[in-house]
Amino acid sequence: MLVHGTRTSSAIWQHQVAALTRVGHPTIALDLPGHGTRSGERFTWDGAMAAIDDAVAACARPPLLVGLSLGGYASLAYAGQHQDKLAGVVLAGCSTELRGKPLRAYRHASHHVTRWLGLGGGTWHVVTDMLGALTGYSPLADLRRLRLPVWVVNGSRDPLRLDERRYRGVLPGLRLHVVRGAGHDVNSHAPVAFNRLLLDAVQHLRRLDVLAPA
């Protein structure tokens, strides 16, 4: 299950959907409120949690939840509440506590990602909604609760990887991967490397018999 970032949509996962489909793994790329097919709605944290929960409920078995940027923070928050419904979590572009300068860096990264991808349109209000929703949120608190496999994948040029070491410190079994030369939107900047890591995660969970075989 794939969860996108701010002012983008499920369309950013085209390379990952194609790669997973080729190996026969069922895949869902959802749209959060305020994005894609749900662009007429306003983004709220509760709405994001409900969107993920609805998609999880549609899965025959607990899925691997994959989130980028805003989708990464939302996926981590969901896992913190409902890890019993998941097989594992892959978090990309969300390795920092969003306070002060990091919060401004997130706004800056969201702007440049959407401009580079040609996405977003007149949806800048979503950033305001997102910043309000994330105010006071501590990803480290949710990460500390997890007892399921967690992968963190960041581009080496991502400004939001400030707390990688702290993430690993609160969850010693966390698997951290940094993709050289990639920026914040690591799945689009380096799709081959990202897909390889994603497929490795899928295979790991299949060996544990927590994901359906292809």
C-alpha positions as CSV (number, residue, x, y, z in Angstrom):
1,M,0.0,0.0,0.0
2,L,1.5,3.3,-1.2
3,V,0.8,6.7,0.4
4,H,2.0,9.9,-1.4
5,G,3.3,13.2,-0.2
6,T,2.0,16.8,0.0
7,R,0.4,18.3,-3.2
8,T,1.0,15.2,-5.2
9,S,-1.2,12.1,-5.6
10,S,-1.2,8.4,-6.1
11,A,0.2,9.0,-9.6
12,I,3.7,9.5,-8.1
13,W,3.9,5.7,-7.5
14,Q,3.7,4.6,-11.1
15,H,7.2,3.1,-11.2
16,Q,6.5,1.2,-7.9
17,V,3.1,0.0,-9.0
18,A,4.6,-1.3,-12.2
19,A,7.5,-3.1,-10.5
20,L,5.2,-4.7,-7.9
21,T,2.7,-5.7,-10.5
22,R,5.5,-7.5,-12.5
23,V,6.2,-9.7,-9.6
24,G,2.5,-10.4,-9.0
25,H,2.2,-8.5,-5.7
26,P,-1.2,-6.8,-5.3
27,T,-0.7,-3.1,-4.8
28,I,-2.9,-0.1,-3.8
29,A,-1.8,3.5,-4.3
30,L,-4.3,5.7,-2.5
31,D,-5.1,9.4,-2.6
32,L,-5.2,11.3,0.7
33,P,-7.9,14.0,1.3
34,G,-7.1,17.1,-0.6
35,H,-5.1,15.3,-3.3
36,G,-5.7,13.5,-6.6
37,T,-9.2,12.1,-6.9
38,R,-10.0,13.7,-3.5
39,S,-8.7,17.2,-4.3
40,G,-12.1,18.8,-3.6
41,E,-11.7,17.9,0.1
42,R,-9.6,19.6,2.7
43,F,-6.7,17.7,4.3
44,T,-7.1,16.7,7.9
45,W,-5.1,14.3,10.0
46,D,-8.2,12.3,10.9
47,G,-9.1,12.1,7.3
48,A,-5.7,10.8,6.4
49,M,-5.9,8.1,9.1
50,A,-9.3,7.1,7.8
51,A,-8.1,6.9,4.2
52,I,-5.3,4.6,5.2
53,D,-7.6,2.5,7.4
54,D,-10.2,2.1,4.7
55,A,-7.5,0.9,2.2
56,V,-6.0,-1.5,4.8
57,A,-9.4,-3.0,5.5
58,A,-9.8,-3.8,1.8
59,C,-6.6,-6.0,1.9
60,A,-7.0,-9.7,2.3
61,R,-3.9,-9.8,4.5
62,P,-2.0,-7.2,6.5
63,P,-0.1,-5.1,3.9
64,L,3.3,-3.5,3.7
65,L,2.6,0.2,4.2
66,V,4.8,2.5,2.2
67,G,4.8,6.3,2.7
68,L,6.7,9.3,1.3
69,S,7.0,12.6,3.0
70,L,3.5,13.5,4.4
71,G,2.5,10.0,3.5
72,G,5.4,8.7,5.5
73,Y,4.5,10.6,8.6
74,A,0.8,9.6,8.1
75,S,1.9,5.9,7.7
76,L,4.1,6.1,10.8
77,A,1.2,7.6,12.8
78,Y,-1.2,4.9,11.5
79,A,1.3,2.2,12.4
80,G,1.7,3.6,15.8
81,Q,-2.0,3.1,16.4
82,H,-2.7,0.0,14.3
83,Q,0.5,-2.0,13.9
84,D,-1.5,-5.2,14.3
85,K,-3.1,-4.5,11.0
86,L,0.2,-4.2,9.1
87,A,3.0,-6.5,7.9
88,G,5.6,-3.8,7.9
89,V,6.3,-0.2,7.1
90,V,8.6,1.6,4.7
91,L,9.2,5.3,5.5
92,A,10.7,7.7,2.9
93,G,11.4,11.4,3.2
94,C,10.2,11.7,6.7
95,S,13.2,11.3,9.0
96,T,13.0,14.4,11.1
97,E,11.0,16.0,13.9
98,L,9.0,18.8,12.2
99,R,9.6,21.7,14.4
100,G,11.1,25.2,13.7
101,K,13.6,25.1,10.9
102,P,12.7,21.5,9.9
103,L,9.1,22.5,9.5
104,R,10.1,25.3,7.1
105,A,12.4,22.8,5.3
106,Y,9.4,20.6,4.8
107,R,7.4,23.4,3.3
108,H,10.3,24.2,1.0
109,A,10.8,20.6,-0.1
110,S,7.0,20.2,-0.8
111,H,7.1,23.2,-3.0
112,H,10.1,22.1,-5.1
113,V,8.9,18.5,-5.4
114,T,5.5,19.5,-6.8
115,R,7.1,22.1,-9.1
116,W,9.6,19.5,-10.5
117,L,6.9,16.9,-11.0
118,G,4.5,19.4,-12.5
119,L,1.9,18.5,-9.9
120,G,-0.2,20.3,-7.4
121,G,-2.0,23.0,-9.4
122,G,-3.7,25.5,-7.2
123,T,-3.6,23.4,-4.1
124,W,-1.2,25.4,-1.9
125,H,-3.8,25.5,0.8
126,V,-3.1,21.8,1.3
127,V,0.3,22.7,2.7
128,T,-1.3,25.0,5.2
129,D,-3.6,22.2,6.2
130,M,-0.7,19.8,6.4
131,L,1.4,22.1,8.5
132,G,-1.4,22.6,10.9
133,A,-2.1,18.8,11.1
134,L,1.6,18.0,11.9
135,T,2.1,20.7,14.5
136,G,3.1,19.0,17.7
137,Y,3.3,15.5,16.1
138,S,6.3,13.5,17.2
139,P,7.3,10.7,14.8
140,L,9.8,9.4,17.3
141,A,7.0,8.7,19.8
142,D,5.2,6.5,17.3
143,L,8.4,4.9,16.1
144,R,9.3,3.9,19.6
145,R,6.0,1.9,19.8
146,L,6.6,-0.3,16.8
147,R,7.3,-4.0,17.0
148,L,7.0,-4.8,13.3
149,P,9.7,-4.6,10.5
150,V,10.5,-1.0,9.6
151,W,12.6,0.3,6.7
152,V,13.7,3.9,6.2
153,V,14.7,5.0,2.7
154,N,16.0,8.5,2.1
155,G,17.7,10.4,-0.7
156,S,21.2,11.6,0.2
157,R,20.2,15.1,-0.7
158,D,16.9,15.1,1.2
159,P,16.8,18.0,3.7
160,L,14.4,16.0,5.8
161,R,16.8,13.3,7.0
162,L,18.1,15.2,10.0
163,D,17.0,12.7,12.6
164,E,18.1,9.4,10.9
165,R,20.4,8.5,13.8
166,R,17.6,9.3,16.4
167,Y,15.2,7.1,14.5
168,R,17.6,4.2,14.6
169,G,18.3,5.0,18.3
170,V,14.7,4.6,19.3
171,L,14.2,1.5,17.1
172,P,17.4,-0.5,17.0
173,G,16.1,-3.0,14.5
174,L,15.2,-0.3,11.9
175,R,16.8,-0.8,8.5
176,L,18.1,2.5,7.1
177,H,19.0,3.0,3.5
178,V,20.3,6.2,1.9
179,V,20.1,6.4,-1.9
180,R,23.1,8.4,-3.3
181,G,22.3,11.4,-5.4
182,A,18.5,11.3,-4.8
183,G,16.5,14.2,-3.2
184,H,13.4,14.3,-1.2
185,D,11.2,12.4,-3.7
186,V,13.5,9.4,-3.6
187,N,11.0,7.1,-5.3
188,S,10.9,9.3,-8.4
189,H,14.6,10.5,-8.4
190,A,15.9,6.9,-8.1
191,P,13.1,4.5,-9.0
192,V,15.4,1.6,-9.8
193,A,17.2,1.8,-6.4
194,F,13.9,2.5,-4.6
195,N,12.1,-0.4,-6.3
196,R,15.0,-2.8,-5.4
197,L,14.7,-1.9,-1.8
198,L,10.9,-2.2,-1.9
199,L,11.1,-5.6,-3.5
200,D,13.6,-6.7,-0.9
201,A,11.2,-5.7,1.8
202,V,8.4,-7.6,0.2
203,Q,10.6,-10.7,-0.1
204,H,11.6,-10.4,3.5
205,L,8.0,-10.3,4.7
206,R,7.1,-13.2,2.4
207,R,9.8,-15.3,4.1
208,L,8.2,-14.4,7.4
209,D,4.9,-15.6,5.9
210,V,3.2,-12.3,6.8
211,L,2.6,-11.3,3.1
212,A,0.6,-13.3,0.6
213,P,2.9,-15.1,-1.9
214,A,3.0,-13.9,-5.5
